[in-house]
Amino acid sequence: MRAASNLHETTLREHFSRARAARDGAARDPQSAADRFAIRRWQQERLATTHADLLAADETAPAAHFFLVELYTTDDLAQRDADIERVIRILVKFLPDRALSTLAAALEMDALAERLDARLASALRARMPGGAALTIDAERYAQAYRAMGEHDERLRQIALTSEIGTALDRLARMPLLRRLLRLMRGPAHAAGVGALHDFLERGYAAFAHMRDGKAFVRLITERERREHERLIGGGDG
């Protein structure tokens, strides 16, 4: 039991450390920080266009917003990072293996997104005059996407999206978890981890709002795979 707990903690910390190190590194360099923000803003806008119907529909809007805005955010994550670092050891002791696996997948996706965004920024920056603000349009983005390669990692990113969404949908069918999250709201804020708790509660509520979360996750991932194939195939649409 202790060995399994240590393994979970090691895995969580490895993924978390990679993501946080990438964010901290970008934040230290103004141009890197601006490039990261520009890429994330562009990709958020692309995601919002691709999944506009899901964002507009009453049933899927909360989950679509959670996936497209909160899981892939342009916000400052310093507070959420601090919260996670503070409670990893506690989470490992009290969460079941299935929940820990879901958290590990979320942290892996976060770290992978940061690494791929940094590679994409380098590919875009190589086509820009030195010091100029990063200009992104569909053609430049597609060219950089192909130039950076990492196709297996992009597919892994999509697979993690499916894994996390499926797990959230399963957790959302557990009424006791809703009550537990509500009861923990006050203590979590008092303990200084309110940002993390609110993030978890919004994710739970978003999936509990849907009748068929599996269909939602399947649609998101199918569209993202098609977009990936379009980009590596050289299409501009």
N, C-alpha and C positions, 0 to 999 in steps of 0.2 A: 504493500500500500504506500509506504513511504517512498519507495523507488519510483512508483508511478507518479506520485505527487511531484517529486523532484524533476521528472522528465517533462511533465506538463509545464512546470514553472520555467524550466530551461527553454522550452520551445516558445512559450509566450514572450519571454524576455528577449529572445533572439529576434523574433519578428518585430517586436515593439522597438528595440534598440536600432534596428536598421531604418525603420520609418522615421523615428525621431532624429537620428543622425542626419538623414537626408534633408529633413526640414530645417534643422539647425544650421547645416552647412549652407543651404540656399539663403537663409535669413542673414547670414554674416556677410554676404556679398550682394550689394544693391541690385546689380544687373541680374544675377541668378534669381533673386527674389522676384524681380519684376517679370522675368521670363517665365518662372513657375506660375505666377498669377495669370499671365497672359494665356498660357497653355490651358490652365484649368478653366479659365473663363470661356475660352473657345470650345473646349470639350463639353462643358456644361451646356452651352448654347446648342451644340450639335446633338447632345443627348435629349435636350428639351424638344428639339425639332423632330428627331426620330421617334420619340415616344409622346408626342403631343396629345394623342388621343387618350393615353393612360393618365396624363396629368389633368386632362379636362373632365374625365368621367368621375362621377361622385364616388363610386365604389373603389376605384383604383388610385385616385388622386393622392391620398395620404401615403400609400406605399411607394408610388412613383416619386413623390417628392422626397421621401426618406432615402430612396436609392440614388436619385439623380442629384440631389442637393446636399444631403447630410453625409452620405457615405463617400461622396466625391466632392468635397467642399472646397471653396476658396477662402473660408474663414481661418482666423488664427486658431490653431489647435493647441496652443501652449497650455491652457488650463486643462483640457481633456487629457493631454499627454501626462501632465502632472498627476491628475486623478488616477489614471491607469497605473502609472509607476508605483503609486502609493498603495494600491490595493491588490496587485497581482498575487502576492503571497497569500492574502486572505481569500481571494477568489479560488485559488488552487485547493485550499483546504475545505471549502464549503460547497463548491459547485460540482454537480455530477459530471462524469466523463463526457457525455454528449454535449453539455453546455460548454465545457472547456474546449472541446474540438471546434465548436462553432466560433468561440472567441478567437481561437488560434487561426481559423480560416480568415476571420475579419482582419486580424493583425497582419497576416501574411498578405492579404490583398492590399492593405494600406501600404506596406513596405514595397510591394511589387509596383504599385501605382506610382509611388514616389521615384523609384529607380527608373521606370519606363518614361516618366515625364522628364526626368533629368536627361536621359538619352535623347528624347525627342527634342528637347530644348537645344541640345548641342547640334543636332542635325539641322534644326531651323536656323540657329545662330550662324552656322557655317555658310549660309546663303545670304547673310545680312551684312551690310557695312559695319565695321567695328564701332561699337558704342551706340548704334541706332536702336531705337525701341523695336522690340520684336513685332513684326507685322505678320499676321497669320490670315491666310484665306484658304479656301478649299484646295486649290492646286498646290500651294506651298505645303500645306499640311500633309496631303497625300504623298508628295514627293519625299518629305522628311520621314514619314511613316515607313515607306518602302526602304529608304536609305538606311534606317537604323536597324532593320531586320528584327530580331527578337520575336519571330512569329510564334514560336512555341510558348514563349512567356505571355504573349497577348492571349493566346488560347487558354492558358492557365488562369489568367485574370478573369476571363469569361466563365470558366468552370467554377472558380471561387465565388463569383456572383451567384451562380445557380446553387451552389452548396449552402451559401449563407441564407439566401432567400428561402430555400426549402426548409432549413432549420428554423428560421424565424416563423414561417408558417406553421410548423409543427408546435413550436412553443406557444404560438398565439391561440392554439386550441386547448390550452390549459388554463381554465378559469382561476385556479388557485394562484397562478403566477401573477395575474392582474392584481389580485388583492394583496399579494406579497409586495409587489412593486409600489402599490399605493401606500402601504404601511411603512415601507422603507424610505419614502420620500423625505420626511422630516429628519430622521436620523442621518440619512446620506448627506443632506445639506449641512446639518450640524457638524458632521465629521469632515466637511471640506471636499466631498466628492460629489457634490450636487450636479455638476456639469455632466459627469459620466452617467449618473442615475437618470437624469432627464433624457439623455440620448437613448438609453436602453428603453425607457418608458415610451418614448415616441415611436421607436421601432416596433415595440410590442403592439401598441395601439393601432399603428398603421396596418399591420397584417391582420389583427383581430377584426378590423373594419371590413375585410373582404370575405366573400363567400368562398371563392376559389383562388387561394393564393398560389397553388401549384400552376394553374393556367397562366397567372400573371408572371411568375418566374420563368416559365417556359417561353412565353412570348418575348420577354426582355432578352433572354439569352439567345433565342433564335435570331432576333433582329441584330444583336451585336455580332454574332458570327457572320451574318450576311454583310454587315458593314466592314468587318475585318477582311472578308474575301474580296469585297469591292475595292478596298484600299490597296491590298497587295496585288490585285489584278490590274491596277492602273486606271480604274474608272475615276471620273471626276464628279459624278452626279451628286 
